[in-house]
Amino acid sequence: MEVAATTKSVNSPNRQYTLERTRNIGIAAHIDAGKTTTTERILFYTGLIHKIGDVDDGNTVTDWMEQERERGITITSAAVTCYWTQKPEEGLYKTFSGLANRINIIDTPGHVDFTAEVERSMRVLDGAVAVFCAVAGVQPQSETVWRQATKYNVPRIAFINKMDRTGANFDNALNDLRKKLGAYAFPIFLPIGAAEEFSGVVDIVNQKVIVWGPGDVSNEGLKYEISEIPAELKEKAKTALADLIDAVSNKDDVVAEMILEEKPIDIVTLKAAIRRLTCKIEFIPVLCGSAFKKKGVQVLVDAVIDYLPSPLDIPAAQGHEPGADTKVEVPSDDNQKFCSLAFKLWTDPFVGKLVFFRVYSGKLKKGDTIYNPRTRRRERVSRVLIIQGSERKDVETTYAGDIAALVGLRNITTGDTLCDEDFDVMLEPPTFPEPVISMAIEPKTKGDREKMSEGLQRLAEEDPTFRCFTNEDTGQLIIAGMGELHLEIIRDRLFREFSVQANAGAPQIAYRETITAEAEGEGKFIRQSGGRGQYGHACVTVEPNEKGKGVEVKNAIVGGAIPKEYVPAVIDGIEEAIKGGVYAGYQMIDIKVSVVDGSFHEVDSNELAFKMAGIFALKDAVRKASPILLEPIMKVEVTTPDEYQGDLMGDLNRRRGKIQGMESKNGQTIINSEVPLAEMFGYATACRSLSKGRASYSMEPKTFEQVPNGVLNTILDLAKSKPAART
């Protein structure tokens, strides 16, 4: 339902598309579910492009990087803006009919190595279209992006794609949504036929059928006809409508009250209720179609307008005052002070550093001055751009709800708030997982050294899950990321974008350390070499933290055993020791540390001495606290024809894998397992050879588990001989 006008307009009189008619959505799914194809079809039907690109042909709008087009995968999230006017004469959706709507779309990667792109996109989106394969249903990365959407409270609709594929089963995919994701999901469209016989959909809400006619699949939009439901489908459509109304009434008071009063539920009332519940993340409308065959795309865009929220339909963004816990509300209103979040940095070969940002309140014009609360610096805005894949379009002004890019900002990182100086607020930045794999890298020639350093620095600015640092023991440069493919793409970008030839060592695992018992430790740093000496003394206690809770360091000193000005130095030392590790030189996780006692010297004490005391105290305590080494465990899903199931299970067992379960679908066996990352190197080749190229797999980080004793000594010896492996 069109949002009612408020007493004070939140829209600037100069903006072309009001906040009510603005949608910020993401397209997210497991790899190969059809996200980019769906996006490309949406852009075609909304008139942004006039020739449809295809992932296999490497000419899509949102997959514009060379590596994306060569590999047929999405690597970086791409923003694009399109416009959609619903046609009132079609009678499909009466809510916003005849009004032009602006849709900002972010197409996100499906590969787990690029999960940071999904994470930061979800942080700034108002809604999402989750795409699922009608054959495979809910796959591992589908669960990951679903969790990310839940984490950032993003309302979503589900699009069951690939209904034209052999083995497509709408009901199975719907059951997967409910069982695996716990989604309160109900169809608003039902497929007519499946696989080669998929020809159209039943519109449950309007009780109509939509059938697509023939057309040139390569570059011509298919025409569709809306008609009455044929006799053979009438009973099924009525039952689906009754189920839909019943599901909505369980959650929506308006519809529940009408049912109790035995009033008929009209289309507008039902749609308004579905919209309310979807915006509150209490209901998932489910659609279906075939993006590749262009079937179901128009109604998907209609559903985005009708059911996904505008910036006004979701709670106002919350921030806090810098250095304080005071909450600050940032309303979606053009007339308020400017506030936005920088969610992505990208180096463009033509215009330099691009800063992608989402405007939450106010407006920003070219020439305005913006303020960064983190750095306490002001900068003048020289250019504001709207991004259309690889193309850039200059604009004069951006308004609340817009997603755009700035050029030329300095000293900025992903997650920074950009706002008016008199509106001192910091929005919550997105959070990112830690790297799980690393390798040593070095330039092939001395001339490449400086270029490589600059290239790695820029790539690290762009990607929060990519790290580069120098190993102090060996002087080697180490790069760390989310997987082999991630680091391979980094090396490829170094070569293509920065003309750097580099050699890389074998990938190394980012092991972690933790403790299993409580202990106390003492550290003293005393130096006396004539004149003024150095004296620092600290005592700490350590104990295991809950799994996944991370590191907690607190000051528990009573009575001033260590002067207040030296306590931060002790904590710095503890944190440095935690990063460097104690047991085998790997970073520590899930540990609580308390600084409980110490002593000082009136003359000789200084910050450096207490920092060293903190390092020594932490190491002393950890050695007494039964430390253990942890390794990353991956959730691995293998899909294989039934005849290769035994060979692949045997191979997973040899890799120290634990089989968690199996299920059969259409002559295929899906093996779910948990396998140490250390055993997964080269698995792609093994999987192909064992199945004659017919099996596929996907994996994502699951947890950290203790390294078995049989493997531990090998890792400890390797860590001592190759300190560059430590991260």
N, C-alpha and C positions, 0 to 999 in steps of 0.2 A: 504494500500500500504506500502511496506517495506520502512522505513525511509531512506532517502538518506544519504550517507556517508558524513560527514562534513570534512573540511580540517584538523581538529584536532580531533582524536578519543576521545570519552568520556568514552570508555570502557578500563578497565585494560586488558593487554594481558593475565592475569592469570585467568580471570573469565570465567566460563563455559557457562553461558547464558548471552548474551549481554543485555544492557538496552532496546534495541528495542524489545527484545523477553521476557521481564519481565512484568508480570501483577500483580498488587496488587488490589485485589477485595474483596468486602464484599458481603455476602448473607443476605439480610434484608427483613423483612416483618412483617405482623400482626401475632400474635400467631396462631399456627396450620395451617399456609398457606403452610407449607412444606419446610421450609428453611433447617433444618438439614437433612431431607431425600434427598433433592436435593444435598446438599454437599456430603453426603455419596455416592450417585450414581456417582457424579463427581470423587470422590477419587477412586471408583472402576474402572471406565472406563479409568482413567489416569494411572492405574496400581499401585497406592500407596497401595491399599488393595486388597486382593484376595477373601475375604469373605464379602459380604455386610451385614452391621449391620442394625438394624431397631429400630426406636424410641420406639415402643411398646415392643420390646424385651429387651430394655435397653443395647444395645451393640454397639452403634455408636461410631465413632472415636471422633467427636467433642463434643458430650455430654458425658463427661468422669467422671464428678463428681457424687458421689453416689446420691445426691439429684436430679440431672438432670435425672438420669436413673430411679429412683423410681417414679418421678412425670411425666416423659415424656415431660419435657419442658427444654428449654435452659436458663441457669441462667447466665453463664459467657461467654463472647466472646472467641472463641477458634481459634488459628492460626494453619494453616497446609499448607505445601508446596507440590505441585504436578507438574507433567510435562506432556506436551501434544505435540505430533507431528501430524500435519495434513497430511493426506495421499493424495499425488498428484493424484494417479490413480482414486480416487473417484470423482474428478472433482467438488466437492462442493465448495471449497474455494481455489482459486488459489493464493491469496495474500501472505500467509506465508507457502504455501505447502512445505512439506518435511523438514521443520525446526523444531527443538525441542524448545519448549517454557516453561518457568518456571512460574507457577501461585501460588502466595501466597494468600490463601483464609482465610478470617475471617468470621466464622459463628456467627451471632449476635443473642441475645435473641429477642423474640417478645413481651414478657410481659412488660407492662409499668413500673412495679416496677424496672426493670433492664435497664431502658432507658440510664443510664450512660454508659453501655457497648456499646450501639450503637453510642452514642455521641463521645466517644473517638476513636472508630474504624473508624468512618467517617472522623475524623480529619487526619488520616494517610493513607487513601486509595486513589487510583488513579481512581477507578471505582467501580460500584456496580451493582449487579443483584438484582432487586426488584422482589420478588416472590408474585404473587397474586393467590387467589383461584378462579377457573373458575366458582364456584357456588356463592360465596359470593361477588366477585369483590373487590372493594376498601373498606377496613374496617378501623376503627378508628386508629389503630396503624400503618396501612399502610400509612396514612396521616402523622403521626408523623415522621416515618423514612424517608419519602419523603422530609419533611421539613428539617430534619437534613442533608440529602444529599445536598439539595439546599443551606443550610447555609454554608457548607464547599466546595461548588462548585464541587461536585463529579458527573462526567458523569455516566449515568446508562442505562442499558437495562432492559426491562420488560419481565418476564417469567410467562405466565399464566398457572399455574399448576393445577393438579387434573382434567384434561379433561376427565378422565375415570369415574368421579363421576356422579351419577344421578343428573340431574339439571344443569350440566355444560353448560355454554353459553359463547362462546368466544366473540361474538359481544357485549353482555352486559358488560362483563369485560372491553373490549376495550373502550366502551363509558364511563364507570366509570373513567377510566384513564384520559380521556379528560375532563370530566365535573368536577369531584371531585378534581383532582390534577392539572388541567390546563395543562396537558402534551401534547406536540406536538408529539403524538404517532401514529405510523403507522406500520402495520404488515409486517414482512419480511418472515413470515411463516403463513399459514392458516391451521386449523385442517381439517382432513378428518374424518368426523363423530364426535360423542360426546357420552359421557357416555360409555355404553358397546360396542358401535359401533366405538369408537375412535381407529383408526388403523394406522394412519400416518399423515404426514403433506405435504402441498404443499410448495415447496421452490420457493417463488415469484421471487427472484433475478435471479436464474438460470433457472426458468421455468421447474422444475423437480418435481417429487413426491418421497417421502421417506416413505416406508411402512415397519413396523416392523413385523417380523415373530413371531411364538410362541417360548416360552422358559420357563425355570424354573425361575419363578419370585423371588424365595428365594435367589438364589445364582449363576445365570448364566446370562451373558450379552446377550441381545436379538440381533439377527442378523437383519440387515435392508437392503433393496434393493432400489436402486435409478433407476428410470425409467422415461420414457416420461409421460407427463400428459395425463390421459385418456380423451376421448371425452367429457364426462359429466362434467368435471371440467375445460376444456380449457378456456371457456369464462370467468369463474370466476377468473381464474389465470391471464388472460390477463388484465382484468379490474383492478385487484389488483396491477399488475405491472405498469399500466398506472397511477393509483392513487399514487403509491409510487414515481414514477419519477416526477409527478406533485408536490408532497409534498416536495421532495428534491430540485426541481428547484426553489421553492419559497424562499428557504434559501441559496442555493449554487450558486454562480455566474458562476462557470465552467459549470455546467449542464444547467443552464438557457441560457447561451450563445450558447451552442450546440443546444438547442431546437429552439432558434431564427434563427440559421443558418440551421435548419432542418437536422442536423447531427444525425445519430443513436446513442443511448446511449448504449455503450457496458457494459458488466458485470463489468469489472475492473474499469471503470470510475464511474459507479453507486456506487459500493462498497466503492471506495475511497472517494466519496462525503458523503456517509452515515457515514463513519468513521470520516471525518472532522467535520461534524455537531454534531455527538455524543460527540466527544471530547470537543466541544465548548458548550455542554449542550443546543443545539438548536434543538435536535431531539432525540426521544426515539424509537429505534427499538423494536418491540414486537414479541416474540416467544411464542410457546405453547407446551404443552406436559403433561406427567404424570410421575413425578419423581419416584413415588412408583412402577409403572409398567415398569420403565426404558425406557420410550418412550420420545424422544426429548432431552435427556441429552447430547448425543454426539454433536448434532448440537448447543446446548447451549454453550458447551465449545469452539466449533469452532467460535461462535459469540463473545465470550469473547476475543479471540485472534484477530479476524478481526475488531471488532468495538470499544472495550474499549481501553483506552489509555495506552501506556507504560509511564514510568516516563518522557520520552522525549517529549511526546505529550501534556503535560499540562504546564501551566506557572510555572517557577521556584518558589520554596518556598521563601516566604518573611519573614525576621526577622528584628530585630532592635538592635542597640547597647544598652547594659545595661545602664539604667538611662538616655537614650536619645531617641529622636523620629527619629533619622537618620535611614532610611531604608537600609537594607542589603539584597542583593539577594543571594540565596543559590542554585546554579545550580546543576542539576543532572549530575554529572561528577565524575568518579572514580579518576581522576587526580587532583581534587581540594582538599582543606582542609576538614577534617572530620567534619560533622555536622549531628546530629540526634535528634529525639524527643522521650523522654520516655513517652509512652502513657498509660502504664498499669503496676501495681505492683501486684505480686502474691506470696503468701507464699507456697512453695513446701515442702512437708514433707521430701523429700530426699535430696534436694540440698539447701534448705533455700530460701531466698528472690530472686525471679526472677524479672528482670526489662525488660519488652518488649519495644523494641525501633524500630523506622523506620529510616533507613539511608537515608538522603537526598543528601549528597555529600561526596566525599572521600571514604576511606575504613578504616576498623578497624581490627587490628590483635590481636590475643591473646598476652598479654604482653605489649601492648601499654598503654600509659597513657592518660586518658580523663579528661576533665575539665568541671565543672558545673558552668556557669556564675552566677546562683542565689546564690550559697553558696560560690563562689570564691575558691572552693577546687578542688584538683586534686586527681584522684584515678587510680590505676593500674588495668587493665582488666586481670582477672585470667582465666575466662572461657567464651566462646561465644557459644551459643546454637541455633540450629534450632529446633523449636517446632512442633511436629506432634501430636496434641491433648494432650494426657497425656504423650507421649513419648518425650524424649529429645535426640538430636543428637549433639555431639560436633563438631565444625568446627574451622578451623584456622583463616579464614578471612571472613568478610562481606563487601559487596560493596554497592555503591549507589543504591537505589531502594529496598534493602533487608529489610525484617522484621525478627528480631531475638530477642534473649534474653541474658541478662548478669546476672552473678551470683555474689553475694557478695558486691554489692555497698551499701554504707551507706549514710544516710542523704539525701535521694532523695524522691521526691514526683511526682505524676502524672502531666505531663505537663512540666517537666524540660527539658532544652536543654542540650545535651551532645556533646562536640565539642573539637577541638584542642584549646590549650590555646592561640595561636596566631591568632585565628579566633573567637574573642569575639562577639558572636551574640546570641540573644534570639529569638527563634521561638514562634509564637503565640500558647499558650496552648489551649486545648479544654475547653469549658465552660460547667458547669453542673447546673441542677436545684436545688433549695433549697428543703430540706426535708419537707414533708407535714404531717407527723404523728410521734408520739413519745410515748414512754412508759417507766415507771420506771422498773429497773431490779436489782436484788440482788442475790448474790450467796447463795446456800442452806446451805453451811457450811463455817466456817472461812477459812478452808484449800483451798477452791475454790476461795477466794477473789483475791489472787495474780495472779493465773492462769487466772481468768476472766479479770483482768486488762490488762494483757499482750495480751490475745486473742483479746479483743476489740480494743486495740491499733493497732494490726496488721491488723485487718479487716477494721479499719478506714483508714489505709494507702492504702489498696487495693482499697477501694470503696469511691470515692469522694462524693457520695450522702448519705453516712452513717456517722452519727455524734454520738459521745458519750461525755458526760460532766457531771459534778456534779452540782446539783442544790444547790445553796448557802444557800437557806432558810431551806431546809430540810436535806441536806447532801446525798440525794438519787442520785444514778447513773441513768442518763437518756440516752436512745438510741433513735435516730431519723432516719427515712428513708423515702422511697418513697411510702410505702404501707404496708398493713398487711402481705402480702406474703414476702416482703422484710425483715421485722423484724423477721418473722417466720424462714426464711432461716438463718438469722444471729444467732438466738438462736440455731438452729440445728447444724450449723457449730461450735459454741462454744462447744457444747456437743461432736461432733464427732472428731474435729481436736484438741481441747484443753482440752478435758475431764472435762468440767465444767458443773455442774448441776446448773441451775439458775431458780429463780421464776421471773415472770414478771407481772406487773400491767396491767390494762386495757389500750388499746391504747388511746392516747390523740391527739387532733387535734392541728396542728400548726397554730393557728390563727395569724393574723397580725393587726397592728394598722396603721392608717394614719390620716391626718388632712384634713379639708374641708375649712379652712379659713386662712388668713394671720394673723400673730400676732408678737408681740415683747416680749422678755423675758429678765430678768436680774438675774444674779446669783452672790452672794457674799459669799466668804468663809473667815471668819475672826476669828482667834483664838489668845488669849493672855493669857498665863498662867505663867507669869514670864519669864524674859529673852527674847530671840528672839521669836516672834510670827509668825503667818502665815497670808498672805493677798493675796487674788485673787479676781478680779472683772471682769466680762465679760457680755456684752450685745449682744443678738443675735436676728435675725429675722427669722421667718419660714414661708414657703408658700407651698401649695400643688405642687407636681411635676406631670408631665404627667403620666398617668397610664402605668405601666410597665417600667418606666425610672429609677426606683430605688432611691437611696439616693445620694444627692449631698451636700457636705459640703465645703464651701469656705471661705477664709479669705478676708474680705472687709474692714479691718481697714485702716484708713487714718490718717497720722500724728503721728503714734507711740503711740497711747493710751495704747496699750499693747506691751511691748518689743518683738522683733522678736523671741527671744529664748523661750518665753512662749506661743506663738501662737500654736505650735504643741501640747502642753499640753492641751490647751483649746479644740482643735479639737479632741484629744484623749478622753476627757471627754464627748464631744457631741456624738461621735461614740459609746462610752460605754453605754450612756443613751439610744441611739437609739436601740441598741441590747437588752437592758433590758426592754424597753417599759416604757410608762408613764401611759397610761389609764388603762390597765389590766395586765401589766407585759409581753406582747408579743412584739416581734420585730417589729419595724416600717419600713414601705416601702413607696416609692413614696413621698419623702419629700425633700425640698430644705432648707438648713440652711446656713445663712451667719453670721459670727462673725463681728459685726459692731463697737463695742466700748468697753470701759472698763477702768480700772485704775490699778495702781500698787503702791507698796510701795518700796522705795529704799532698805530697809533692810529686811523687812518681806516677800516679795514676793518670791515664789519658784514654781517649776513645779507642785508639788502636790496640792498646793492651787489653781492654775489656772485650773488644771484638775477638781477639785471639783466645781469650779465656772462654768466651762463649763457644767457639769452635771446639776447643779441647774438652769442655764439659759435655757437650752433646756427644762427641765421639766416645768419651769414657762411659757415658750412660748407655748408649746404644750397644756397645760391646757386651755390657752386662745384661741386656734385655732380650737375649735370645733372638738375634736378628735372623731374618730369612730373606731369600731372594724370590721375587715374583716375576712371572712371565705373562705377556698378553695372550689371552685366549680368544680365538675368533669363532664366531657363529658361522658355520659353513652349511650351505644348502646346495646339494648336488641333484640335478634333474637328469635322469638317464633312461634309455629304453630298458625294459625289464631284464633283457638277456645279459646286460653288463652290470647288474646290481651287485652280484657277489664279488666281482673283481674290484669294483670301486669301494665297496665296504671294507674289503681286505686291505686295500691301499690306505684308506683312512685310519684303520686300526694300526697299521705299521707306522703311521705318522703320529702315534700317541693320541689319536682321536677317540672321542666318546660318542657313540651313536645315541642320539636323543629320541629318535623316532623315525618312522617311515610311513608314507602314504602313497597310494596308487591313483593315478589320474590318466585316463585315456591311453593305456598301454605304456605309460611312463611311471617310473618310481622316483619319488622325491625323498632323498635321504637328508635328514637334519642331524647335524653333529656339531661338536665343539672340539676344535683342534688348536694346539699351540701355534702361534704365528711362526715360530722358528722352524716348524716342520712344513710350512706351506710354500716355501720357495720352490719355484719350478713346478707347482702343482698344475698349472694350466696345461703344460706339455704332457704331464702324466695322465691327466683327465682325458685329454684328446686321444692319446695313444691307446689307453685301455678301452675306450669306447668307439674306436675307429672314427673319431671326430664327431660322434653323435650326442655326447653328453655335454652339459654346461654346468657352471657353478657360480655362486656368488658368496661373498663373505663380508662380514662387518665385525668391528671390535665388540666383544661381549663383556669380558671382565679380566682381572688379573688373578692368577692362582699360583700357589707355591710351586717352585721348580722341584721335580722329583730328585731324590738323592742320586739316582743313577746318572742324571744329566748334570747335576750341580757342579761337580769337580771340574768337568770339561769347561763349563762356562766360566768358572772362577779362574782357571788356568789361562783361558783365552783373554779374559778381562785384564789379567796381569801382563800378558805379552802384547796385547793390542789395546792400549788405553784409548785409542781413537774410537773404539766401538761404544764407549760410554756416552750416554746422553742424559 
